[in-house]
Structure formats: structure tokens, C-alpha cells
Amino acid sequence: MSDLSMKNNFAFRVDIWDATDDGIVEHVADVDDFEVAEATWLAAVKRWPKATIILRQGARVVHDSRRPRIVK
């Protein structure tokens, strides 16, 4: 695998945070595609229902498992 195929910057990241919001406990995924990132976040929320799982795009929080989802 060449160095050119190793990507370090992704549009979205999914992380598990500690209960006091002091920091990331576990990094789950880096993803460029929003639909894949959202599906990864949903899978993580289902896998760890009591954890705080956050999907971010840079500093912007896209989804936070502590917030109820509103379906329209």
C-alpha cells in the first residue's frame, strides 16, 4: 500500500464520549460520505444504547445519542 492511499482527513467522525463530556473514550469511525456516517452512527447507538455517541462534521455536532431524534 502506498503512502498516497493512506487518507488522514475525513468529513465525518463517530466517537463514544465519556459520561461527563470530558473527552472521547473510543473512536469508532472516520467517514467521508454522510449517509455512511449516519448509518455508522445509528449502528453504534444500537450496539451501545447507554453510551454517548456523537457524529461530528469537524466541530459541528450532527447527531448526539443523548438528544431525541425527531422524525418528520
VOTORPA-864606 format. One record per atom (N, C-alpha, C): atom name; residue number from 1; x, y, z; residue in three letters. Coordinates in Angstrom, 2 decimals, decimal comma, padded with zeros to 5 digits. Layout:
% residues N
<lonu><at>CA</at><i>NUM</i><c1>X</c1><c2>Y</c2><c3>Z</c3><aa>ALA</aa></lonu>
...
END
This chain:
% residues 72
<lonu><at>N</at><i>1</i><c1>000,85</c1><c2>-001,18</c2><c3>000,00</c3><aa>MET</aa></lonu>
<lonu><at>CA</at><i>1</i><c1>000,00</c1><c2>000,00</c2><c3>000,00</c3><aa>MET</aa></lonu>
<lonu><at>C</at><i>1</i><c1>000,89</c1><c2>001,23</c2><c3>000,00</c3><aa>MET</aa></lonu>
<lonu><at>N</at><i>2</i><c1>000,66</c1><c2>002,14</c2><c3>-000,91</c3><aa>SER</aa></lonu>
<lonu><at>CA</at><i>2</i><c1>001,47</c1><c2>003,34</c2><c3>-001,00</c3><aa>SER</aa></lonu>
<lonu><at>C</at><i>2</i><c1>001,00</c1><c2>004,40</c2><c3>000,01</c3><aa>SER</aa></lonu>
<lonu><at>N</at><i>3</i><c1>001,87</c1><c2>005,37</c2><c3>000,27</c3><aa>ASP</aa></lonu>
<lonu><at>CA</at><i>3</i><c1>001,52</c1><c2>006,46</c2><c3>001,18</c3><aa>ASP</aa></lonu>
<lonu><at>C</at><i>3</i><c1>000,37</c1><c2>007,29</c2><c3>000,65</c3><aa>ASP</aa></lonu>
<lonu><at>N</at><i>4</i><c1>000,20</c1><c2>007,35</c2><c3>-000,68</c3><aa>LEU</aa></lonu>
<lonu><at>CA</at><i>4</i><c1>-000,88</c1><c2>008,14</c2><c3>-001,27</c3><aa>LEU</aa></lonu>
<lonu><at>C</at><i>4</i><c1>-002,24</c1><c2>007,55</c2><c3>-000,99</c3><aa>LEU</aa></lonu>
<lonu><at>N</at><i>5</i><c1>-002,31</c1><c2>006,25</c2><c3>-000,71</c3><aa>SER</aa></lonu>
<lonu><at>CA</at><i>5</i><c1>-003,60</c1><c2>005,62</c2><c3>-000,44</c3><aa>SER</aa></lonu>
<lonu><at>C</at><i>5</i><c1>-004,02</c1><c2>005,73</c2><c3>001,03</c3><aa>SER</aa></lonu>
<lonu><at>N</at><i>6</i><c1>-003,16</c1><c2>006,24</c2><c3>001,88</c3><aa>MET</aa></lonu>
<lonu><at>CA</at><i>6</i><c1>-003,47</c1><c2>006,40</c2><c3>003,30</c3><aa>MET</aa></lonu>
<lonu><at>C</at><i>6</i><c1>-004,10</c1><c2>007,77</c2><c3>003,52</c3><aa>MET</aa></lonu>
<lonu><at>N</at><i>7</i><c1>-005,38</c1><c2>007,79</c2><c3>003,80</c3><aa>LYS</aa></lonu>
<lonu><at>CA</at><i>7</i><c1>-006,10</c1><c2>009,05</c2><c3>003,99</c3><aa>LYS</aa></lonu>
<lonu><at>C</at><i>7</i><c1>-006,19</c1><c2>009,37</c2><c3>005,47</c3><aa>LYS</aa></lonu>
<lonu><at>N</at><i>8</i><c1>-005,96</c1><c2>010,62</c2><c3>005,82</c3><aa>ASN</aa></lonu>
<lonu><at>CA</at><i>8</i><c1>-005,99</c1><c2>011,03</c2><c3>007,23</c3><aa>ASN</aa></lonu>
<lonu><at>C</at><i>8</i><c1>-007,11</c1><c2>011,99</c2><c3>007,57</c3><aa>ASN</aa></lonu>
<lonu><at>N</at><i>9</i><c1>-007,66</c1><c2>012,68</c2><c3>006,59</c3><aa>ASN</aa></lonu>
<lonu><at>CA</at><i>9</i><c1>-008,71</c1><c2>013,66</c2><c3>006,86</c3><aa>ASN</aa></lonu>
<lonu><at>C</at><i>9</i><c1>-010,03</c1><c2>013,19</c2><c3>006,26</c3><aa>ASN</aa></lonu>
<lonu><at>N</at><i>10</i><c1>-011,03</c1><c2>013,09</c2><c3>007,12</c3><aa>PHE</aa></lonu>
<lonu><at>CA</at><i>10</i><c1>-012,35</c1><c2>012,65</c2><c3>006,70</c3><aa>PHE</aa></lonu>
<lonu><at>C</at><i>10</i><c1>-013,38</c1><c2>013,70</c2><c3>007,07</c3><aa>PHE</aa></lonu>
<lonu><at>N</at><i>11</i><c1>-014,49</c1><c2>013,70</c2><c3>006,38</c3><aa>ALA</aa></lonu>
<lonu><at>CA</at><i>11</i><c1>-015,52</c1><c2>014,71</c2><c3>006,62</c3><aa>ALA</aa></lonu>
<lonu><at>C</at><i>11</i><c1>-016,25</c1><c2>014,48</c2><c3>007,94</c3><aa>ALA</aa></lonu>
<lonu><at>N</at><i>12</i><c1>-016,48</c1><c2>013,22</c2><c3>008,31</c3><aa>PHE</aa></lonu>
<lonu><at>CA</at><i>12</i><c1>-017,28</c1><c2>012,89</c2><c3>009,49</c3><aa>PHE</aa></lonu>
<lonu><at>C</at><i>12</i><c1>-016,51</c1><c2>011,93</c2><c3>010,39</c3><aa>PHE</aa></lonu>
<lonu><at>N</at><i>13</i><c1>-016,80</c1><c2>012,02</c2><c3>011,69</c3><aa>ARG</aa></lonu>
<lonu><at>CA</at><i>13</i><c1>-016,25</c1><c2>011,05</c2><c3>012,64</c3><aa>ARG</aa></lonu>
<lonu><at>C</at><i>13</i><c1>-017,31</c1><c2>010,67</c2><c3>013,66</c3><aa>ARG</aa></lonu>
<lonu><at>N</at><i>14</i><c1>-017,26</c1><c2>009,42</c2><c3>014,09</c3><aa>VAL</aa></lonu>
<lonu><at>CA</at><i>14</i><c1>-018,17</c1><c2>008,88</c2><c3>015,09</c3><aa>VAL</aa></lonu>
<lonu><at>C</at><i>14</i><c1>-017,32</c1><c2>008,51</c2><c3>016,30</c3><aa>VAL</aa></lonu>
<lonu><at>N</at><i>15</i><c1>-017,69</c1><c2>009,04</c2><c3>017,47</c3><aa>ASP</aa></lonu>
<lonu><at>CA</at><i>15</i><c1>-016,94</c1><c2>008,80</c2><c3>018,69</c3><aa>ASP</aa></lonu>
<lonu><at>C</at><i>15</i><c1>-017,87</c1><c2>008,46</c2><c3>019,85</c3><aa>ASP</aa></lonu>
<lonu><at>N</at><i>16</i><c1>-017,36</c1><c2>007,67</c2><c3>020,79</c3><aa>ILE</aa></lonu>
<lonu><at>CA</at><i>16</i><c1>-018,04</c1><c2>007,42</c2><c3>022,05</c3><aa>ILE</aa></lonu>
<lonu><at>C</at><i>16</i><c1>-017,39</c1><c2>008,32</c2><c3>023,09</c3><aa>ILE</aa></lonu>
<lonu><at>N</at><i>17</i><c1>-018,20</c1><c2>009,12</c2><c3>023,76</c3><aa>TRP</aa></lonu>
<lonu><at>CA</at><i>17</i><c1>-017,71</c1><c2>010,07</c2><c3>024,77</c3><aa>TRP</aa></lonu>
<lonu><at>C</at><i>17</i><c1>-017,96</c1><c2>009,52</c2><c3>026,16</c3><aa>TRP</aa></lonu>
<lonu><at>N</at><i>18</i><c1>-017,17</c1><c2>010,00</c2><c3>027,12</c3><aa>ASP</aa></lonu>
<lonu><at>CA</at><i>18</i><c1>-017,42</c1><c2>009,58</c2><c3>028,50</c3><aa>ASP</aa></lonu>
<lonu><at>C</at><i>18</i><c1>-018,65</c1><c2>010,29</c2><c3>029,04</c3><aa>ASP</aa></lonu>
<lonu><at>N</at><i>19</i><c1>-019,14</c1><c2>009,83</c2><c3>030,16</c3><aa>ALA</aa></lonu>
<lonu><at>CA</at><i>19</i><c1>-020,41</c1><c2>010,32</c2><c3>030,72</c3><aa>ALA</aa></lonu>
<lonu><at>C</at><i>19</i><c1>-020,36</c1><c2>011,79</c2><c3>031,13</c3><aa>ALA</aa></lonu>
<lonu><at>N</at><i>20</i><c1>-019,18</c1><c2>012,32</c2><c3>031,39</c3><aa>THR</aa></lonu>
<lonu><at>CA</at><i>20</i><c1>-019,07</c1><c2>013,71</c2><c3>031,85</c3><aa>THR</aa></lonu>
<lonu><at>C</at><i>20</i><c1>-018,64</c1><c2>014,67</c2><c3>030,75</c3><aa>THR</aa></lonu>
<lonu><at>N</at><i>21</i><c1>-018,61</c1><c2>014,20</c2><c3>029,51</c3><aa>ASP</aa></lonu>
<lonu><at>CA</at><i>21</i><c1>-018,19</c1><c2>015,01</c2><c3>028,36</c3><aa>ASP</aa></lonu>
<lonu><at>C</at><i>21</i><c1>-016,76</c1><c2>015,53</c2><c3>028,46</c3><aa>ASP</aa></lonu>
<lonu><at>N</at><i>22</i><c1>-015,92</c1><c2>014,81</c2><c3>029,22</c3><aa>ASP</aa></lonu>
<lonu><at>CA</at><i>22</i><c1>-014,52</c1><c2>015,22</c2><c3>029,33</c3><aa>ASP</aa></lonu>
<lonu><at>C</at><i>22</i><c1>-013,70</c1><c2>014,84</c2><c3>028,11</c3><aa>ASP</aa></lonu>
<lonu><at>N</at><i>23</i><c1>-014,18</c1><c2>013,88</c2><c3>027,36</c3><aa>GLY</aa></lonu>
<lonu><at>CA</at><i>23</i><c1>-013,41</c1><c2>013,51</c2><c3>026,18</c3><aa>GLY</aa></lonu>
<lonu><at>C</at><i>23</i><c1>-013,88</c1><c2>012,22</c2><c3>025,55</c3><aa>GLY</aa></lonu>
<lonu><at>N</at><i>24</i><c1>-013,18</c1><c2>011,86</c2><c3>024,52</c3><aa>ILE</aa></lonu>
<lonu><at>CA</at><i>24</i><c1>-013,51</c1><c2>010,67</c2><c3>023,75</c3><aa>ILE</aa></lonu>
<lonu><at>C</at><i>24</i><c1>-012,97</c1><c2>009,43</c2><c3>024,45</c3><aa>ILE</aa></lonu>
<lonu><at>N</at><i>25</i><c1>-013,85</c1><c2>008,44</c2><c3>024,62</c3><aa>VAL</aa></lonu>
<lonu><at>CA</at><i>25</i><c1>-013,46</c1><c2>007,16</c2><c3>025,20</c3><aa>VAL</aa></lonu>
<lonu><at>C</at><i>25</i><c1>-012,97</c1><c2>006,23</c2><c3>024,10</c3><aa>VAL</aa></lonu>
<lonu><at>N</at><i>26</i><c1>-013,68</c1><c2>006,24</c2><c3>022,97</c3><aa>GLU</aa></lonu>
<lonu><at>CA</at><i>26</i><c1>-013,31</c1><c2>005,37</c2><c3>021,86</c3><aa>GLU</aa></lonu>
<lonu><at>C</at><i>26</i><c1>-013,70</c1><c2>006,03</c2><c3>020,54</c3><aa>GLU</aa></lonu>
<lonu><at>N</at><i>27</i><c1>-012,78</c1><c2>005,97</c2><c3>019,61</c3><aa>HIS</aa></lonu>
<lonu><at>CA</at><i>27</i><c1>-013,05</c1><c2>006,46</c2><c3>018,25</c3><aa>HIS</aa></lonu>
<lonu><at>C</at><i>27</i><c1>-013,63</c1><c2>005,29</c2><c3>017,48</c3><aa>HIS</aa></lonu>
<lonu><at>N</at><i>28</i><c1>-014,81</c1><c2>005,46</c2><c3>016,90</c3><aa>VAL</aa></lonu>
<lonu><at>CA</at><i>28</i><c1>-015,50</c1><c2>004,38</c2><c3>016,19</c3><aa>VAL</aa></lonu>
<lonu><at>C</at><i>28</i><c1>-015,17</c1><c2>004,38</c2><c3>014,71</c3><aa>VAL</aa></lonu>
<lonu><at>N</at><i>29</i><c1>-015,27</c1><c2>005,55</c2><c3>014,05</c3><aa>ALA</aa></lonu>
<lonu><at>CA</at><i>29</i><c1>-015,07</c1><c2>005,57</c2><c3>012,59</c3><aa>ALA</aa></lonu>
<lonu><at>C</at><i>29</i><c1>-014,78</c1><c2>006,95</c2><c3>012,06</c3><aa>ALA</aa></lonu>
<lonu><at>N</at><i>30</i><c1>-014,08</c1><c2>006,99</c2><c3>010,93</c3><aa>ASP</aa></lonu>
<lonu><at>CA</at><i>30</i><c1>-013,90</c1><c2>008,18</c2><c3>010,10</c3><aa>ASP</aa></lonu>
<lonu><at>C</at><i>30</i><c1>-014,56</c1><c2>007,86</c2><c3>008,76</c3><aa>ASP</aa></lonu>
<lonu><at>N</at><i>31</i><c1>-015,40</c1><c2>008,76</c2><c3>008,28</c3><aa>VAL</aa></lonu>
<lonu><at>CA</at><i>31</i><c1>-016,16</c1><c2>008,50</c2><c3>007,05</c3><aa>VAL</aa></lonu>
<lonu><at>C</at><i>31</i><c1>-016,28</c1><c2>009,79</c2><c3>006,25</c3><aa>VAL</aa></lonu>
<lonu><at>N</at><i>32</i><c1>-016,24</c1><c2>009,68</c2><c3>004,92</c3><aa>ASP</aa></lonu>
<lonu><at>CA</at><i>32</i><c1>-016,44</c1><c2>010,85</c2><c3>004,06</c3><aa>ASP</aa></lonu>
<lonu><at>C</at><i>32</i><c1>-017,88</c1><c2>011,03</c2><c3>003,62</c3><aa>ASP</aa></lonu>
<lonu><at>N</at><i>33</i><c1>-018,59</c1><c2>009,96</c2><c3>003,43</c3><aa>ASP</aa></lonu>
<lonu><at>CA</at><i>33</i><c1>-019,97</c1><c2>010,02</c2><c3>002,91</c3><aa>ASP</aa></lonu>
<lonu><at>C</at><i>33</i><c1>-020,95</c1><c2>010,18</c2><c3>004,06</c3><aa>ASP</aa></lonu>
<lonu><at>N</at><i>34</i><c1>-021,86</c1><c2>011,16</c2><c3>003,96</c3><aa>PHE</aa></lonu>
<lonu><at>CA</at><i>34</i><c1>-022,80</c1><c2>011,43</c2><c3>005,06</c3><aa>PHE</aa></lonu>
<lonu><at>C</at><i>34</i><c1>-023,71</c1><c2>010,25</c2><c3>005,35</c3><aa>PHE</aa></lonu>
<lonu><at>N</at><i>35</i><c1>-024,26</c1><c2>009,62</c2><c3>004,32</c3><aa>GLU</aa></lonu>
<lonu><at>CA</at><i>35</i><c1>-025,19</c1><c2>008,51</c2><c3>004,55</c3><aa>GLU</aa></lonu>
<lonu><at>C</at><i>35</i><c1>-024,49</c1><c2>007,33</c2><c3>005,23</c3><aa>GLU</aa></lonu>
<lonu><at>N</at><i>36</i><c1>-023,26</c1><c2>007,07</c2><c3>004,87</c3><aa>VAL</aa></lonu>
<lonu><at>CA</at><i>36</i><c1>-022,49</c1><c2>006,00</c2><c3>005,52</c3><aa>VAL</aa></lonu>
<lonu><at>C</at><i>36</i><c1>-022,16</c1><c2>006,41</c2><c3>006,96</c3><aa>VAL</aa></lonu>
<lonu><at>N</at><i>37</i><c1>-021,83</c1><c2>007,67</c2><c3>007,16</c3><aa>ALA</aa></lonu>
<lonu><at>CA</at><i>37</i><c1>-021,53</c1><c2>008,15</c2><c3>008,52</c3><aa>ALA</aa></lonu>
<lonu><at>C</at><i>37</i><c1>-022,76</c1><c2>008,05</c2><c3>009,41</c3><aa>ALA</aa></lonu>
<lonu><at>N</at><i>38</i><c1>-023,92</c1><c2>008,43</c2><c3>008,88</c3><aa>GLU</aa></lonu>
<lonu><at>CA</at><i>38</i><c1>-025,15</c1><c2>008,36</c2><c3>009,67</c3><aa>GLU</aa></lonu>
<lonu><at>C</at><i>38</i><c1>-025,52</c1><c2>006,90</c2><c3>009,98</c3><aa>GLU</aa></lonu>
<lonu><at>N</at><i>39</i><c1>-025,35</c1><c2>006,02</c2><c3>009,01</c3><aa>ALA</aa></lonu>
<lonu><at>CA</at><i>39</i><c1>-025,63</c1><c2>004,60</c2><c3>009,23</c3><aa>ALA</aa></lonu>
<lonu><at>C</at><i>39</i><c1>-024,67</c1><c2>004,01</c2><c3>010,26</c3><aa>ALA</aa></lonu>
<lonu><at>N</at><i>40</i><c1>-023,43</c1><c2>004,45</c2><c3>010,24</c3><aa>THR</aa></lonu>
<lonu><at>CA</at><i>40</i><c1>-022,44</c1><c2>004,00</c2><c3>011,23</c3><aa>THR</aa></lonu>
<lonu><at>C</at><i>40</i><c1>-022,82</c1><c2>004,48</c2><c3>012,61</c3><aa>THR</aa></lonu>
<lonu><at>N</at><i>41</i><c1>-023,25</c1><c2>005,75</c2><c3>012,71</c3><aa>TRP</aa></lonu>
<lonu><at>CA</at><i>41</i><c1>-023,70</c1><c2>006,31</c2><c3>014,00</c3><aa>TRP</aa></lonu>
<lonu><at>C</at><i>41</i><c1>-024,90</c1><c2>005,53</c2><c3>014,54</c3><aa>TRP</aa></lonu>
<lonu><at>N</at><i>42</i><c1>-025,88</c1><c2>005,28</c2><c3>013,66</c3><aa>LEU</aa></lonu>
<lonu><at>CA</at><i>42</i><c1>-027,07</c1><c2>004,53</c2><c3>014,08</c3><aa>LEU</aa></lonu>
<lonu><at>C</at><i>42</i><c1>-026,71</c1><c2>003,12</c2><c3>014,55</c3><aa>LEU</aa></lonu>
<lonu><at>N</at><i>43</i><c1>-025,80</c1><c2>002,47</c2><c3>013,85</c3><aa>ALA</aa></lonu>
<lonu><at>CA</at><i>43</i><c1>-025,36</c1><c2>001,13</c2><c3>014,25</c3><aa>ALA</aa></lonu>
<lonu><at>C</at><i>43</i><c1>-024,65</c1><c2>001,17</c2><c3>015,60</c3><aa>ALA</aa></lonu>
<lonu><at>N</at><i>44</i><c1>-023,84</c1><c2>002,20</c2><c3>015,82</c3><aa>ALA</aa></lonu>
<lonu><at>CA</at><i>44</i><c1>-023,15</c1><c2>002,34</c2><c3>017,11</c3><aa>ALA</aa></lonu>
<lonu><at>C</at><i>44</i><c1>-024,14</c1><c2>002,59</c2><c3>018,25</c3><aa>ALA</aa></lonu>
<lonu><at>N</at><i>45</i><c1>-025,15</c1><c2>003,43</c2><c3>018,00</c3><aa>VAL</aa></lonu>
<lonu><at>CA</at><i>45</i><c1>-026,18</c1><c2>003,70</c2><c3>019,02</c3><aa>VAL</aa></lonu>
<lonu><at>C</at><i>45</i><c1>-026,94</c1><c2>002,41</c2><c3>019,35</c3><aa>VAL</aa></lonu>
<lonu><at>N</at><i>46</i><c1>-027,22</c1><c2>001,62</c2><c3>018,34</c3><aa>LYS</aa></lonu>
<lonu><at>CA</at><i>46</i><c1>-027,91</c1><c2>000,35</c2><c3>018,57</c3><aa>LYS</aa></lonu>
<lonu><at>C</at><i>46</i><c1>-027,02</c1><c2>-000,63</c2><c3>019,33</c3><aa>LYS</aa></lonu>
<lonu><at>N</at><i>47</i><c1>-025,73</c1><c2>-000,65</c2><c3>018,98</c3><aa>ARG</aa></lonu>
<lonu><at>CA</at><i>47</i><c1>-024,78</c1><c2>-001,57</c2><c3>019,61</c3><aa>ARG</aa></lonu>
<lonu><at>C</at><i>47</i><c1>-024,51</c1><c2>-001,19</c2><c3>021,07</c3><aa>ARG</aa></lonu>
<lonu><at>N</at><i>48</i><c1>-024,39</c1><c2>000,11</c2><c3>021,36</c3><aa>TRP</aa></lonu>
<lonu><at>CA</at><i>48</i><c1>-024,10</c1><c2>000,60</c2><c3>022,71</c3><aa>TRP</aa></lonu>
<lonu><at>C</at><i>48</i><c1>-025,18</c1><c2>001,61</c2><c3>023,12</c3><aa>TRP</aa></lonu>
<lonu><at>N</at><i>49</i><c1>-026,39</c1><c2>001,15</c2><c3>023,45</c3><aa>PRO</aa></lonu>
<lonu><at>CA</at><i>49</i><c1>-027,52</c1><c2>002,06</c2><c3>023,69</c3><aa>PRO</aa></lonu>
<lonu><at>C</at><i>49</i><c1>-027,36</c1><c2>003,00</c2><c3>024,88</c3><aa>PRO</aa></lonu>
<lonu><at>N</at><i>50</i><c1>-026,53</c1><c2>002,68</c2><c3>025,84</c3><aa>LYS</aa></lonu>
<lonu><at>CA</at><i>50</i><c1>-026,37</c1><c2>003,55</c2><c3>027,02</c3><aa>LYS</aa></lonu>
<lonu><at>C</at><i>50</i><c1>-025,20</c1><c2>004,51</c2><c3>026,89</c3><aa>LYS</aa></lonu>
<lonu><at>N</at><i>51</i><c1>-024,42</c1><c2>004,39</c2><c3>025,82</c3><aa>ALA</aa></lonu>
<lonu><at>CA</at><i>51</i><c1>-023,24</c1><c2>005,23</c2><c3>025,63</c3><aa>ALA</aa></lonu>
<lonu><at>C</at><i>51</i><c1>-023,63</c1><c2>006,56</c2><c3>024,98</c3><aa>ALA</aa></lonu>
<lonu><at>N</at><i>52</i><c1>-022,80</c1><c2>007,56</c2><c3>025,18</c3><aa>THR</aa></lonu>
<lonu><at>CA</at><i>52</i><c1>-022,95</c1><c2>008,83</c2><c3>024,49</c3><aa>THR</aa></lonu>
<lonu><at>C</at><i>52</i><c1>-022,15</c1><c2>008,73</c2><c3>023,20</c3><aa>THR</aa></lonu>
<lonu><at>N</at><i>53</i><c1>-022,86</c1><c2>008,70</c2><c3>022,08</c3><aa>ILE</aa></lonu>
<lonu><at>CA</at><i>53</i><c1>-022,22</c1><c2>008,54</c2><c3>020,78</c3><aa>ILE</aa></lonu>
<lonu><at>C</at><i>53</i><c1>-022,54</c1><c2>009,77</c2><c3>019,94</c3><aa>ILE</aa></lonu>
<lonu><at>N</at><i>54</i><c1>-021,49</c1><c2>010,37</c2><c3>019,40</c3><aa>ILE</aa></lonu>
<lonu><at>CA</at><i>54</i><c1>-021,63</c1><c2>011,62</c2><c3>018,68</c3><aa>ILE</aa></lonu>
<lonu><at>C</at><i>54</i><c1>-021,07</c1><c2>011,49</c2><c3>017,27</c3><aa>ILE</aa></lonu>
<lonu><at>N</at><i>55</i><c1>-021,86</c1><c2>011,96</c2><c3>016,31</c3><aa>LEU</aa></lonu>
<lonu><at>CA</at><i>55</i><c1>-021,43</c1><c2>012,06</c2><c3>014,92</c3><aa>LEU</aa></lonu>
<lonu><at>C</at><i>55</i><c1>-021,12</c1><c2>013,53</c2><c3>014,67</c3><aa>LEU</aa></lonu>
<lonu><at>N</at><i>56</i><c1>-019,89</c1><c2>013,80</c2><c3>014,25</c3><aa>ARG</aa></lonu>
<lonu><at>CA</at><i>56</i><c1>-019,47</c1><c2>015,19</c2><c3>014,02</c3><aa>ARG</aa></lonu>
<lonu><at>C</at><i>56</i><c1>-018,97</c1><c2>015,38</c2><c3>012,60</c3><aa>ARG</aa></lonu>
<lonu><at>N</at><i>57</i><c1>-019,15</c1><c2>016,59</c2><c3>012,13</c3><aa>GLN</aa></lonu>
<lonu><at>CA</at><i>57</i><c1>-018,54</c1><c2>017,05</c2><c3>010,89</c3><aa>GLN</aa></lonu>
<lonu><at>C</at><i>57</i><c1>-017,65</c1><c2>018,21</c2><c3>011,31</c3><aa>GLN</aa></lonu>
<lonu><at>N</at><i>58</i><c1>-016,38</c1><c2>017,95</c2><c3>011,47</c3><aa>GLY</aa></lonu>
<lonu><at>CA</at><i>58</i><c1>-015,47</c1><c2>018,95</c2><c3>012,04</c3><aa>GLY</aa></lonu>
<lonu><at>C</at><i>58</i><c1>-015,89</c1><c2>019,20</c2><c3>013,48</c3><aa>GLY</aa></lonu>
<lonu><at>N</at><i>59</i><c1>-016,09</c1><c2>020,46</c2><c3>013,84</c3><aa>ALA</aa></lonu>
<lonu><at>CA</at><i>59</i><c1>-016,52</c1><c2>020,79</c2><c3>015,20</c3><aa>ALA</aa></lonu>
<lonu><at>C</at><i>59</i><c1>-018,04</c1><c2>020,74</c2><c3>015,35</c3><aa>ALA</aa></lonu>
<lonu><at>N</at><i>60</i><c1>-018,75</c1><c2>020,65</c2><c3>014,24</c3><aa>ARG</aa></lonu>
<lonu><at>CA</at><i>60</i><c1>-020,23</c1><c2>020,65</c2><c3>014,25</c3><aa>ARG</aa></lonu>
<lonu><at>C</at><i>60</i><c1>-020,77</c1><c2>019,28</c2><c3>014,63</c3><aa>ARG</aa></lonu>
<lonu><at>N</at><i>61</i><c1>-021,64</c1><c2>019,25</c2><c3>015,64</c3><aa>VAL</aa></lonu>
<lonu><at>CA</at><i>61</i><c1>-022,31</c1><c2>018,01</c2><c3>016,04</c3><aa>VAL</aa></lonu>
<lonu><at>C</at><i>61</i><c1>-023,51</c1><c2>017,79</c2><c3>015,14</c3><aa>VAL</aa></lonu>
<lonu><at>N</at><i>62</i><c1>-023,50</c1><c2>016,68</c2><c3>014,43</c3><aa>VAL</aa></lonu>
<lonu><at>CA</at><i>62</i><c1>-024,59</c1><c2>016,33</c2><c3>013,53</c3><aa>VAL</aa></lonu>
<lonu><at>C</at><i>62</i><c1>-025,65</c1><c2>015,54</c2><c3>014,27</c3><aa>VAL</aa></lonu>
<lonu><at>N</at><i>63</i><c1>-025,21</c1><c2>014,51</c2><c3>015,02</c3><aa>HIS</aa></lonu>
<lonu><at>CA</at><i>63</i><c1>-026,12</c1><c2>013,70</c2><c3>015,84</c3><aa>HIS</aa></lonu>
<lonu><at>C</at><i>63</i><c1>-025,47</c1><c2>013,43</c2><c3>017,18</c3><aa>HIS</aa></lonu>
<lonu><at>N</at><i>64</i><c1>-026,27</c1><c2>013,45</c2><c3>018,22</c3><aa>ASP</aa></lonu>
<lonu><at>CA</at><i>64</i><c1>-025,83</c1><c2>013,15</c2><c3>019,58</c3><aa>ASP</aa></lonu>
<lonu><at>C</at><i>64</i><c1>-026,84</c1><c2>012,18</c2><c3>020,16</c3><aa>ASP</aa></lonu>
<lonu><at>N</at><i>65</i><c1>-026,39</c1><c2>011,03</c2><c3>020,61</c3><aa>SER</aa></lonu>
<lonu><at>CA</at><i>65</i><c1>-027,32</c1><c2>009,99</c2><c3>021,09</c3><aa>SER</aa></lonu>
<lonu><at>C</at><i>65</i><c1>-028,11</c1><c2>010,41</c2><c3>022,32</c3><aa>SER</aa></lonu>
<lonu><at>N</at><i>66</i><c1>-027,71</c1><c2>011,48</c2><c3>022,97</c3><aa>ARG</aa></lonu>
<lonu><at>CA</at><i>66</i><c1>-028,47</c1><c2>011,97</c2><c3>024,14</c3><aa>ARG</aa></lonu>
<lonu><at>C</at><i>66</i><c1>-029,67</c1><c2>012,81</c2><c3>023,73</c3><aa>ARG</aa></lonu>
<lonu><at>N</at><i>67</i><c1>-029,71</c1><c2>013,26</c2><c3>022,49</c3><aa>ARG</aa></lonu>
<lonu><at>CA</at><i>67</i><c1>-030,82</c1><c2>014,07</c2><c3>022,00</c3><aa>ARG</aa></lonu>
<lonu><at>C</at><i>67</i><c1>-031,85</c1><c2>013,16</c2><c3>021,34</c3><aa>ARG</aa></lonu>
<lonu><at>N</at><i>68</i><c1>-033,11</c1><c2>013,38</c2><c3>021,63</c3><aa>PRO</aa></lonu>
<lonu><at>CA</at><i>68</i><c1>-034,13</c1><c2>012,56</c2><c3>020,95</c3><aa>PRO</aa></lonu>
<lonu><at>C</at><i>68</i><c1>-034,17</c1><c2>012,92</c2><c3>019,46</c3><aa>PRO</aa></lonu>
<lonu><at>N</at><i>69</i><c1>-034,33</c1><c2>011,91</c2><c3>018,65</c3><aa>ARG</aa></lonu>
<lonu><at>CA</at><i>69</i><c1>-034,43</c1><c2>012,13</c2><c3>017,20</c3><aa>ARG</aa></lonu>
<lonu><at>C</at><i>69</i><c1>-035,86</c1><c2>012,50</c2><c3>016,84</c3><aa>ARG</aa></lonu>
<lonu><at>N</at><i>70</i><c1>-036,02</c1><c2>013,51</c2><c3>016,02</c3><aa>ILE</aa></lonu>
<lonu><at>CA</at><i>70</i><c1>-037,33</c1><c2>013,95</c2><c3>015,57</c3><aa>ILE</aa></lonu>
<lonu><at>C</at><i>70</i><c1>-037,51</c1><c2>013,44</c2><c3>014,14</c3><aa>ILE</aa></lonu>
<lonu><at>N</at><i>71</i><c1>-038,55</c1><c2>012,64</c2><c3>013,96</c3><aa>VAL</aa></lonu>
<lonu><at>CA</at><i>71</i><c1>-038,84</c1><c2>012,10</c2><c3>012,64</c3><aa>VAL</aa></lonu>
<lonu><at>C</at><i>71</i><c1>-040,04</c1><c2>012,83</c2><c3>012,08</c3><aa>VAL</aa></lonu>
<lonu><at>N</at><i>72</i><c1>-039,88</c1><c2>013,36</c2><c3>010,88</c3><aa>LYS</aa></lonu>
<lonu><at>CA</at><i>72</i><c1>-040,97</c1><c2>014,11</c2><c3>010,24</c3><aa>LYS</aa></lonu>
<lonu><at>C</at><i>72</i><c1>-041,56</c1><c2>013,32</c2><c3>009,11</c3><aa>LYS</aa></lonu>
END
